[in-house]
């Protein structure tokens, strides 16, 4: 996109500047993605806030305060998370038309599975001459890892969409000026230039968006980058392997900003907060905000399986208000972990680490990836049973191993011509998108669906609640998470990470490649879908609540202990299933024994 004044004499340039509108619209949109029927996945209230949207909103508000477009230009900033907000593009188009199309729409944090939805939004906006900039992991990952742009990014460029690769800190001012002066470039590539996070403007969400997340949840990253080299991960190739950090002062500023918007719960999105070199100062500062200034703060953090080895880390996280911790367990088969370049996960540490969190009353949940090269339906079912019996993990969520653009897996598969599913909407870690040496696509998809029912069996749910009561962890909090995780998959047919409360399904918000359905077909089916989903879900919640109340009344439950929760004499004690399942596991056990 070139400037109307490019190459013009100075007088023409001055006239152009004088004729420009004095209001500039900045619309920040975090797109959702489509379900299997082609309808936007959207909720009355969401679970997980968008950290990318928080970052861009904070940067845009800061740019507005500094008058980066000139003292006489007013920036009007709006933010939308489509997972919990109805996006009225027609209303947005009318606002741009009234303002002479002076403004820009930023499609923020677009992941691979969200790219088709993002393109449908962009087509409608570009048809009315509105400037659109698209960024996020799909754009950044493709540009960082592939020798040339894939077809879908070429389609975006042909549509007139500007592609932004990399992080926006220190760059958003230039994008806004270029959009205001109508001289946006087709591509901005900053993937090789990673900005410092220290001293950056506070990132936060407006109150209108905080309220749309159940529990007044916001998010922030205290650091970016990861030193590890997991082959399925996109973070190391987009945010780099060199870790960068915010200071405790930075974190206090952003917590105060979010507090002003009504946030009380924070998801710290660092891929591994335990490796943040400022973790102690940050946790101490958050503890001070809670104790001295009476801020209500609950944290969810992500850590690795060796975090309990860091002196004081677990205890200080609990004092800072950590209620839930996400652990990148990924698998209990050392052969699979080694093949995915995730050798930092030591299965000999799992039980000790999980018990450390239980001692301070923090709920643990982990991601478990299905589809590593040595996986079979039988081995996956066996490993789930082993986890249930021997590891005191509270919640488990399952993912299909997916070659996401931006990952080493995707790069290598593309280079050797491996089959990859052409529909980007399926790259949500719930659908099979590639071939497997030991499983057909149907077997792989089937064991993913069955894994949720295997882990959240009635028998194991009872054990989970008993373990919580025995460890003096709130059983109400646990059962709430069990309902959220299991019901999302079993009844709403979506992953918990993209779930929420009360699904919205709008007839006209359908994928552009699919026909719009008749109201006579759509609405009766939608009523049946809601009956089929919500009645069984409410029955499940009722049974879950009854079970919790029964177990709370049983005095014996207060002293409940099983193999997974028994005191640990050493790293190998009482966990034969973990260490005897495979040859790699046996070798890991032998090495551990040799070190004692």
C-alpha positions in Angstrom: 0.0 0.0 0.0 1.6 3.3 -1.0 1.0 6.8 0.2 -1.2 9.1 -2.0 1.5 11.7 -1.5 4.5 9.5 -2.4 6.7 11.4 -4.8 4.5 14.5 -4.8 6.0 18.0 -4.3 6.1 19.4 -0.7 3.1 21.6 -1.3 1.0 18.6 -2.3 2.3 16.6 0.7 1.3 19.5 2.9 -2.2 19.6 1.4 -2.6 15.9 1.9 -1.6 16.2 5.6 -4.0 19.1 6.1 -6.8 17.1 4.6 -6.3 14.1 6.7 -9.1 13.3 9.3 -8.3 14.2 12.9 -9.6 11.0 14.3 -7.9 7.6 13.7 -9.7 4.4 14.4 -7.7 1.4 15.8 -9.7 -1.8 16.0 -7.9 -4.7 17.7 -9.5 -8.1 17.0 -8.5 -11.5 18.4 -10.3 -13.9 16.0 -11.9 -17.2 17.1 -12.0 -20.2 14.9 -14.7 -22.4 13.3 -16.2 -25.6 14.6 -16.5 -28.7 12.4 -19.8 -27.3 11.1 -18.2 -24.1 10.1 -19.7 -21.9 12.8 -17.6 -19.5 15.0 -16.8 -20.9 18.4 -18.0 -18.2 20.8 -19.3 -18.0 24.4 -21.3 -15.9 26.7 -18.3 -15.9 29.1 -14.8 -17.2 28.3 -12.2 -19.1 30.3 -8.9 -18.1 28.8 -8.0 -14.4 28.0 -5.8 -13.5 25.0 -2.4 -12.3 26.1 -1.7 -11.0 22.6 -4.7 -8.8 22.8 -3.6 -7.5 26.3 -0.2 -6.7 24.8 -1.5 -4.8 21.8 -4.1 -3.0 23.8 -1.6 -1.7 26.3 0.8 -0.7 23.6 -2.0 1.1 21.7 -3.2 3.0 24.7 0.4 4.1 25.4 0.8 5.2 21.8 -2.4 7.2 22.1 -1.2 8.9 25.3 2.0 9.9 23.6 0.2 11.3 20.6 2.3 9.4 18.1 0.2 10.6 15.2 0.4 14.2 16.2 -1.0 16.5 18.8 -4.1 17.2 16.7 -5.0 13.6 15.9 -7.2 11.6 18.3 -6.9 7.8 18.4 -10.0 5.9 19.1 -9.1 2.3 20.3 -11.4 -0.6 20.6 -10.6 -4.3 21.4 -12.6 -7.5 20.8 -12.0 -11.1 21.8 -14.2 -13.0 19.4 -14.3 -16.0 21.7 -16.5 -14.1 24.1 -17.7 -11.1 22.1 -20.1 -10.8 19.1 -18.2 -9.0 16.3 -20.4 -6.7 14.3 -18.3 -6.1 11.2 -21.1 -4.1 9.5 -21.1 -1.6 12.4 -17.4 -1.4 12.3 -17.5 -0.7 8.5 -20.0 2.1 9.1 -17.7 3.7 11.6 -14.8 3.6 9.2 -17.0 5.0 6.4 -18.0 8.0 8.6 -14.4 8.6 9.3 -13.2 8.5 5.7 -11.8 5.0 6.2 -9.0 6.6 8.3 -7.9 3.8 10.6 -6.6 0.3 10.8 -7.9 -3.1 11.9 -5.3 -5.3 13.6 -6.0 -9.0 13.6 -4.1 -9.9 16.7 -2.4 -13.2 17.8 -3.8 -15.2 14.9 -3.0 -18.9 15.4 -3.0 -21.4 12.6 -6.5 -22.7 13.4 -7.8 -19.2 13.5 -6.3 -18.2 10.1 -9.4 -19.1 8.0 -11.7 -17.0 10.3 -9.2 -14.2 10.2 -9.2 -14.2 6.4 -13.0 -14.2 6.3 -12.9 -11.1 8.5 -10.2 -9.5 6.4 -12.1 -10.1 3.1 -15.2 -8.3 4.4 -13.1 -5.3 5.6 -10.9 -5.1 2.6 -13.9 -5.1 0.3 -14.7 -1.7 1.9 -11.1 -0.4 1.6 -10.2 -0.7 5.3 -6.6 -1.2 6.1 -5.9 -4.6 7.7 -2.7 -5.8 9.5 -2.5 -9.5 10.5 0.0 -10.8 13.1 0.4 -13.8 15.4 2.0 -17.2 15.5 0.9 -18.4 12.1 2.2 -15.5 10.2 5.4 -15.2 12.3 6.0 -19.0 12.3 5.7 -19.3 8.6 7.9 -16.4 7.9 10.5 -17.5 10.4 10.7 -21.2 9.4 9.7 -21.6 5.7 11.9 -20.8 2.7 8.9 -19.0 1.0 5.5 -17.8 1.9 2.8 -20.5 1.9 -0.2 -20.2 -0.4 -2.5 -18.8 2.4 -0.2 -15.9 3.2 0.2 -15.1 -0.5 -3.6 -15.0 -0.7 -3.6 -12.5 2.2 -1.1 -10.3 0.4 -3.2 -10.4 -2.8 -6.2 -9.3 -0.7 -4.2 -6.3 0.4 -3.6 -7.5 4.0 -0.4 -6.4 5.6 1.5 -9.2 7.3 3.3 -8.5 10.6 5.8 -11.1 11.8 7.5 -10.8 15.2 6.6 -8.8 18.4 5.0 -5.4 18.5 7.0 -3.7 21.3 8.8 -0.8 19.8 7.2 -1.3 16.4 3.5 -0.5 16.8 4.2 3.3 16.6 5.6 2.8 13.1 2.7 0.6 12.0 0.1 3.2 13.2 1.9 6.1 11.5 2.2 4.1 8.3 -1.5 3.2 8.4 -2.5 6.8 9.1 -0.4 8.1 6.2 -1.6 5.2 4.0 1.8 3.8 3.3 1.7 0.4 4.9 4.1 -2.1 3.5 2.9 -5.6 2.4 5.2 -7.4 5.0 6.9 -6.4 8.2 9.4 -9.0 9.4 10.9 -8.5 12.9 11.4 -12.1 13.8 15.1 -11.7 14.0 14.9 -8.6 16.2 13.6 -9.5 19.6 12.7 -6.5 21.8 13.5 -6.1 25.4 10.5 -6.4 27.8 11.9 -4.2 30.5 10.3 -0.8 30.8 7.6 -1.5 28.3 4.1 -0.1 28.7 1.8 -2.0 31.1 -0.2 -4.7 29.2 -3.8 -5.0 30.2 -7.4 -5.4 29.0 -10.2 -2.9 29.3 -12.9 -3.6 31.9 -15.4 -4.5 29.2 -13.3 -7.5 28.2 -12.3 -8.5 31.7 -16.0 -8.9 32.6 -16.4 -11.3 29.6 -14.0 -13.8 31.2 -15.5 -15.9 34.0 -13.7 -15.1 37.2 -12.4 -11.7 36.0 -9.4 -13.3 34.4 -6.6 -11.3 32.7 -3.1 -12.4 31.6 0.4 -11.2 31.2 3.8 -12.6 30.2 6.6 -11.9 32.7 9.1 -13.3 30.2 9.3 -14.6 26.6 11.5 -17.1 24.9 12.5 -20.7 25.9 15.9 -22.2 26.0 14.7 -25.7 25.2 14.2 -27.2 21.7 11.0 -29.2 21.7 10.4 -30.1 18.0 6.6 -29.6 18.2 6.9 -26.1 19.8 6.4 -22.8 17.8 7.5 -20.5 20.7 11.2 -21.1 20.3 11.1 -20.1 16.6 8.8 -17.1 17.0 9.8 -15.7 20.4 13.3 -17.1 20.3 15.4 -19.4 22.6 16.9 -16.4 24.4 14.8 -15.6 27.4 13.8 -12.0 28.0 12.2 -10.8 31.2 10.1 -8.0 32.8 11.2 -6.6 36.1 9.2 -6.7 39.3 8.4 -3.0 38.7 7.1 -3.8 35.3 4.9 -6.6 36.7 3.6 -4.4 39.5 2.6 -1.7 36.9 0.7 -4.1 34.8 -1.0 -5.7 37.8 -2.1 -2.3 38.9 -3.4 -1.5 35.4 -5.4 -4.7 35.3 -6.6 -4.2 38.9 -8.1 -1.0 37.7 -10.1 -2.9 35.1 -11.4 -5.3 37.7 -9.1 -8.3 37.2 -8.6 -10.6 40.2 -7.2 -13.7 38.5 -4.1 -13.8 36.3 -2.8 -16.4 33.9 1.0 -15.8 33.6 1.6 -17.1 30.1 5.4 -17.6 30.3 6.0 -21.0 28.7 8.1 -21.7 31.9 7.8 -19.2 34.6 10.2 -21.2 36.8 13.0 -20.3 34.4 12.3 -16.6 34.6 15.4 -15.1 36.3 13.3 -12.5 38.0 10.7 -15.0 39.4 11.6 -14.4 43.0 11.4 -10.6 42.9 8.2 -10.8 40.9 6.5 -13.3 43.3 7.7 -11.2 46.3 6.2 -8.1 44.7 2.9 -9.8 44.0 2.9 -11.1 47.6 3.4 -7.5 48.8 0.5 -6.3 46.7 -1.7 -9.0 48.2 -0.7 -8.6 51.8 0.2 -4.9 52.2 -2.2 -3.3 49.6 -5.0 -5.9 49.9 -5.1 -6.7 46.2 -7.1 -9.8 45.4 -4.8 -11.9 43.3 -5.0 -15.5 42.2 -2.4 -16.9 39.8 -2.2 -19.7 37.3 1.4 -20.3 36.1 3.2 -22.7 33.7 6.3 -24.5 34.9 8.5 -27.4 33.9 8.8 -30.8 35.7 12.0 -29.7 37.6 10.6 -26.5 39.2 10.5 -28.1 42.6 14.3 -28.3 42.6 14.5 -24.5 42.7 14.9 -23.4 46.4 11.8 -21.5 47.7 10.0 -21.5 44.3 7.0 -23.6 45.1 6.5 -22.0 48.5 6.8 -18.5 47.2 4.4 -19.2 44.3 1.8 -20.4 46.8 2.2 -17.3 49.0 1.8 -15.0 45.9 -1.6 -16.5 45.3 -0.9 -19.4 42.9 -3.9 -21.6 42.9 -3.3 -23.7 39.8 -0.1 -24.7 38.0 0.2 -26.1 34.5 3.0 -28.6 33.9 4.3 -29.5 30.5 4.2 -33.2 31.3 3.6 -34.1 27.6 4.3 -37.8 28.0 5.6 -40.4 30.4 7.5 -42.3 27.8 11.2 -41.2 27.7 11.5 -42.5 24.1 8.7 -40.1 23.0 10.2 -37.2 24.9 13.6 -37.8 23.5 12.2 -38.0 19.9 10.5 -34.7 20.4 13.7 -33.1 21.8 12.1 -32.7 25.2 14.8 -34.4 27.2 14.5 -31.8 30.0 11.5 -33.8 31.2 12.7 -36.4 33.7 10.1 -39.0 34.5 12.0 -39.8 37.7 11.1 -36.3 39.0 7.3 -36.4 38.2 6.0 -37.7 41.5 8.2 -35.7 43.7 7.3 -32.5 41.8 3.6 -33.1 42.0 3.7 -33.9 45.7 5.6 -30.6 46.3 2.7 -28.7 44.8 0.2 -30.7 46.8 1.9 -29.8 50.1 1.2 -26.1 49.5 -2.4 -26.6 48.4 -2.0 -25.9 44.7 -4.0 -27.8 42.0 -1.9 -29.3 39.3 -2.9 -29.9 35.7 -0.9 -31.0 32.8 -1.0 -31.3 29.0 -0.5 -34.8 27.6 0.3 -35.2 23.9 -1.0 -38.2 21.9 0.7 -39.3 18.8 4.4 -39.4 19.4 6.1 -42.0 17.1 6.0 -44.9 19.5 2.4 -44.3 20.6 -0.3 -46.8 19.9 -3.9 -46.9 21.2 -2.9 -49.6 23.6 0.2 -47.8 24.9 -1.8 -44.6 25.4 -4.5 -46.4 27.4 -1.8 -48.1 29.4 0.0 -44.9 30.2 -3.2 -43.1 31.2 -3.8 -46.0 33.7 -0.3 -45.7 35.0 -0.7 -41.9 35.6 -4.0 -42.5 37.4 -2.4 -45.1 39.7 1.0 -43.6 40.3 1.1 -39.9 39.8 -0.9 -37.4 42.0 -1.8 -35.2 39.1 -5.2 -33.5 39.5 -6.2 -32.6 36.0 -5.1 -33.9 32.6 -5.9 -32.4 29.3 -5.1 -34.1 26.0 -3.7 -32.9 22.7 -3.2 -34.4 19.3 0.4 -34.0 18.3 0.1 -31.4 15.5 2.8 -30.1 13.1 2.1 -26.4 13.6 3.6 -23.9 11.2 6.5 -22.4 13.0 7.6 -25.7 14.6 10.6 -27.9 13.6 8.1 -30.8 13.0 6.2 -28.8 10.4 9.3 -27.6 8.7 10.8 -31.1 8.4 7.5 -32.7 7.3 7.0 -30.0 4.6 10.6 -30.5 3.4 10.2 -34.2 2.9 6.8 -33.9 1.3 4.8 -35.6 4.1 1.0 -35.5 4.0 -0.4 -32.5 5.8 -4.1 -31.8 6.0 -4.9 -28.7 3.8 -7.5 -27.2 6.1 -5.8 -24.9 8.6 -8.9 -24.8 10.7 -8.1 -28.3 11.9 -4.7 -27.4 13.3 -6.2 -26.9 16.8 -4.5 -29.9 18.5 -7.9 -31.7 18.6 -7.9 -33.1 15.0 -5.4 -35.4 13.3 -3.6 -33.5 10.5 -0.7 -35.8 9.6 0.1 -39.5 9.2 1.4 -41.8 12.0 3.6 -44.8 11.6 1.7 -47.0 14.0 -1.9 -45.7 13.9 -4.4 -44.9 11.2 -5.9 -41.4 11.3 -9.1 -43.0 12.5 -7.4 -44.9 15.3 -5.4 -41.8 16.4 -8.6 -39.6 16.5 -10.5 -42.3 18.3 -7.9 -42.7 21.1 -7.9 -38.9 21.5 -11.6 -38.9 22.0 -11.4 -42.0 24.3 -8.5 -40.6 26.4 -10.8 -38.0 28.1 -13.3 -40.7 29.2 -10.5 -43.0 30.3 -8.9 -40.4 32.6 -12.1 -38.9 33.9 -13.8 -42.2 34.6 -16.3 -42.2 37.6 -13.8 -44.3 39.6 -10.9 -42.0 39.0 -12.9 -38.8 39.6 -13.8 -40.2 43.1 -10.1 -40.9 43.7 -9.2 -37.3 42.6 -11.7 -35.9 45.1 -10.4 -38.1 47.9 -6.9 -37.0 47.2 -7.9 -33.4 47.4 -9.7 -33.8 50.7 -6.8 -35.8 52.1 -4.4 -33.1 51.1 -6.6 -30.3 52.5 -7.1 -28.9 49.0 -10.5 -27.4 48.3 -12.7 -30.2 46.8 -15.1 -27.6 45.4 -12.3 -26.0 43.4 -11.2 -29.4 42.1 -14.7 -30.5 41.1 -15.3 -27.2 39.3 -12.2 -27.9 37.2 -13.2 -31.5 36.6 -16.5 -30.3 35.3 -15.0 -27.7 33.1 -12.4 -30.0 31.6 -14.5 -33.1 31.1 -17.8 -31.4 30.1 -16.1 -29.2 27.6 -14.9 -32.2 25.6 -17.8 -34.6 26.4 -20.8 -32.3 25.9 -19.7 -29.2 24.0 -17.2 -31.1 21.8 -14.4 -28.5 22.2 -11.1 -28.5 24.0 -11.2 -26.8 27.5 -8.6 -24.2 26.3 -11.2 -22.9 23.9 -14.3 -23.5 26.0 -16.5 -21.2 28.0 -19.9 -20.8 29.5 -23.0 -21.1 27.3 -22.1 -21.5 23.6 -23.2 -18.8 21.2 -23.9 -20.0 17.7 -25.0 -17.4 15.2 -26.5 -18.5 11.9 -24.9 -15.8 9.8 -21.4 -16.3 11.4 -20.5 -19.2 9.2 -17.3 -20.0 7.2 -17.4 -18.3 3.9 -16.7 -21.6 2.0 -19.9 -23.1 3.4 -23.5 -22.0 2.5 -25.6 -20.1 5.0 -28.3 -22.4 6.3 -32.0 -21.7 6.3 -33.5 -20.5 9.6 -35.9 -23.4 9.4 -33.0 -25.8 9.5 -30.6 -24.0 11.7 -32.7 -23.0 14.7 -34.5 -26.3 15.4 -31.2 -28.1 15.1 -29.6 -25.6 17.5 -32.3 -26.2 20.1 -31.7 -29.9 19.8 -27.9 -29.4 20.2 -28.4 -27.4 23.3 -30.8 -30.0 24.8 -28.3 -32.8 23.9 -25.4 -30.9 25.5 -26.7 -29.1 28.5 -29.1 -31.7 30.0 -26.3 -34.4 30.2 -23.9 -31.7 31.4 -26.2 -30.7 34.3 -26.8 -34.3 35.2 -23.0 -34.8 35.3 -22.6 -31.7 37.5 -25.3 -32.9 39.8 -23.7 -36.4 40.2 -20.3 -34.7 40.7 -21.6 -32.4 43.4 -23.4 -35.3 45.2 -20.2 -37.3 45.1 -18.2 -34.4 46.6 -20.7 -33.9 49.4 -20.7 -37.6 50.3 -16.9 -37.8 50.4 -16.7 -34.6 52.4 -19.0 -36.1 55.1 -16.9 -39.3 55.3 -14.3 -38.9 58.1 -12.1 -41.5 56.6 -11.6 -39.4 53.5 -9.7 -36.8 55.5 -6.9 -39.3 55.9 -7.0 -40.7 52.4 -3.7 -41.9 51.0 -2.9 -44.1 48.0 0.2 -45.1 46.0 0.5 -41.7 44.3 0.1 -39.6 47.4 2.2 -41.8 49.8 5.4 -40.2 51.2 8.3 -40.6 48.8 11.4 -42.4 50.0 13.2 -41.7 46.8 12.4 -40.8 43.2 11.6 -44.4 42.2 9.6 -45.6 45.2 6.3 -47.1 44.4 6.1 -46.1 40.8 6.8 -49.3 38.9 4.4 -48.6 36.0 6.2 -45.4 35.1 9.6 -46.9 35.1 8.9 -50.3 33.6 6.6 -49.5 30.8 9.3 -49.1 28.1 13.0 -49.7 27.6 13.7 -46.0 27.8 11.8 -45.8 31.1 13.9 -48.7 32.5 17.1 -46.9 31.5 16.0 -43.7 33.2 15.2 -45.7 36.3 18.6 -47.4 36.2 20.3 -44.1 35.9 18.4 -42.7 38.8 19.3 -45.7 41.0 23.0 -45.2 40.0 22.8 -41.6 41.3 21.6 -42.6 44.8 
